[in-house]
Amino acid sequence: MTLLLAIIFFVFVVGAIKHGYFSFANVEYSFHEHPVQFIIVLIIMLGAAILCTYLFLQEVGVIK
């Protein structure tokens, strides 16, 4: 489950960076219109992806 969440978060972040736009919680974030909010939300999503990856590696036994 954590691997699936990590993949989803990474895809979300990469897609948002590629397009420069995403919609989250009924709010549209565009890098050109709101760069600070865009970057903050992407950092939070990237942190969630890294956390899920860490938890997955811990479950598998790579990290103890």
Backbone hydrogen bonds, N-H to C=O, Kabsch-Sander energy under -0.5 kcal/mol:
donor,donor_aa,acceptor,acceptor_aa,energy
5,L,1,M,-2.3
6,A,2,T,-2.4
7,I,3,L,-2.3
8,I,4,L,-2.4
9,F,5,L,-2.6
10,F,6,A,-2.6
11,V,7,I,-2.6
12,F,8,I,-2.3
13,V,9,F,-2.4
14,V,10,F,-2.7
15,G,11,V,-2.6
16,A,12,F,-2.1
17,I,13,V,-2.3
18,K,14,V,-2.5
19,H,15,G,-2.4
20,G,16,A,-2.3
21,Y,16,A,-0.6
22,F,29,Y,-2.3
24,F,27,V,-2.8
27,V,24,F,-1.1
29,Y,22,F,-3.2
29,Y,27,V,-0.6
30,S,28,E,-0.5
31,F,20,G,-2.4
34,H,30,S,-3.1
38,F,34,H,-2.1
39,I,35,P,-2.2
40,I,36,V,-2.4
41,V,37,Q,-2.5
42,L,38,F,-2.0
43,I,39,I,-2.3
44,I,40,I,-2.0
45,M,41,V,-2.4
46,L,42,L,-2.6
47,G,43,I,-2.2
48,A,44,I,-2.0
49,A,45,M,-2.1
50,I,46,L,-2.4
51,L,47,G,-2.5
52,C,48,A,-2.4
53,T,49,A,-2.2
54,Y,50,I,-2.5
55,L,51,L,-2.6
56,F,52,C,-2.3
57,L,53,T,-2.5
58,Q,54,Y,-2.0
59,E,55,L,-2.2
60,V,56,F,-2.4
61,G,57,L,-1.3
62,V,57,L,-1.8
63,I,57,L,-1.3
